Amino acid sequence: MMMDAQSLYTRQAAAFRSDMKQTCAALVGIVQGVLADGELHDREIQFLDEWLTKAESVLSCGQAPSSTPR
C-alpha cells in the first residue's frame, strides 16, 4: 500500500514535533542541572556546547542561521 503525500507529511510533522519536544525537554533539564549549584564549571560549558552541536539539526530547523561563529 502506498502512502499518499498528505499522510506522509502528517507523519513526518508528528515525528518532528516529537523530536523537538524531547530535545527542548532535554535542554531544560541540562540548564536546570547547570544552575542547580549556582556555579558554572568548565565541564558543564563543554558538555552543553557538545550537546548543542549534536542537537543543532533539530534546534535550528526553520530558524535563521546563527550570526555568531562557534
RAHURA-V203650 format. One record per residue. N is the residue number from 0. SS is DSSP state (a for helix, b for strand, c for the rest). Layout:
n->N ss->SS
n->N ss->SS
This chain:
n->0 ss->c
n->1 ss->c
n->2 ss->c
n->3 ss->c
n->4 ss->a
n->5 ss->a
n->6 ss->a
n->7 ss->a
n->8 ss->a
n->9 ss->a
n->10 ss->a
n->11 ss->a
n->12 ss->a
n->13 ss->a
n->14 ss->a
n->15 ss->a
n->16 ss->a
n->17 ss->a
n->18 ss->a
n->19 ss->a
n->20 ss->a
n->21 ss->a
n->22 ss->a
n->23 ss->a
n->24 ss->a
n->25 ss->a
n->26 ss->a
n->27 ss->a
n->28 ss->a
n->29 ss->a
n->30 ss->a
n->31 ss->a
n->32 ss->a
n->33 ss->a
n->34 ss->a
n->35 ss->c
n->36 ss->c
n->37 ss->c
n->38 ss->c
n->39 ss->c
n->40 ss->c
n->41 ss->a
n->42 ss->a
n->43 ss->a
n->44 ss->a
n->45 ss->a
n->46 ss->a
n->47 ss->a
n->48 ss->a
n->49 ss->a
n->50 ss->a
n->51 ss->a
n->52 ss->a
n->53 ss->a
n->54 ss->a
n->55 ss->a
n->56 ss->a
n->57 ss->a
n->58 ss->a
n->59 ss->c
n->60 ss->c
n->61 ss->c
n->62 ss->c
n->63 ss->c
n->64 ss->c
n->65 ss->c
n->66 ss->c
n->67 ss->c
n->68 ss->c
n->69 ss->c
